[in-house]
């Protein structure tokens, strides 16, 4: 008697560009975070020179100059990757299914369909992360070239410390978004959907 093997379920199909975007995003974010912590250690945002330092195990660059080189080089990869993805979702009109609408707000409040609610929460997360990522890039540029982008520094009250604090707090929020984004993807499509974004 032959035992029939269960058929393997195929992964959802994702465009190669979407997979590349996710991989580049994770790599560039990781490199920016660990090099950013190296920069932080040279002059802690909180507590001044005597403030708490991150262990060298989670930093990249070895010293301030090395951390800056890694950080700013990776910033261009991260920014250009986001720009390319923005153009992609605009050209393919995927933006219509990515960002929050009034129907999504209504679904979050009154819908009894769990899947519909999860999709709405996902779109809310996508919508909220856009201004945050822009703030991370803008504040980073303000610190990178304060003379050329003096208007950015001016927007933050001409206060270098305020600029640094705003830039620094984007990190835990982006990490939180990544966790929420992954959790919602698992709820909507299970691990098959998450794997399809990378494999």
C-alpha positions, 0 to 999 in steps of 0.5 A: 500500500502506497503512502501518499505524501502531502503536497507542498503548498506553494509560496505566494508569488512576490515580484523580484523587486519586492524581495530585493527591497526587503533584503536591502532594507534589512541589511542597510537598517542593520548596518545603520543601527550598529554604525549609529551606535558607534557614533553614539558612543563617541558622544552619547545623546543622553548623559553627555560624555559620561553617559551610558555606552553600548557594548562594542559587540553591537557597534560597527566602525571601531571609532567615531570616523569609522562609524560615520563612514559606515553610517553615511555610506549605508544611508545612501543605500537605504535612501535610494532603496526607499526611493526606488520602492516608492517609484515602484509602488507608484508606477505599479499603482500598488500604493492604492493597497498600501496606505490608509483610507477612511474605509480602513479606519472604519474597519478598525473601529467596527469590522467583525472580520478579523482578516479585514481588520488586520489588513487595515492595521497593516495599512495604518502601520505603513502610513505612519512609518513614512513620515518617520522614515523621512524624519530619520533621513532629514535629521541625519542629513542635518547632522551630516551637512549642517552648513549645507542643510542649515534650514534643517537645523533651523527647523529643530530650533537651531539646537544640535542636541534636539536634532540628535534626540529626534534622530535617535528616537527614530531607531526604536520606533523603526524596530517596533514597526518592523516587529508589528509589520512582521506580526501582522504579516504572520496573522494575515498570511502566515509564515508562507507570506513572510517567507515569500518576501525573501525566498 
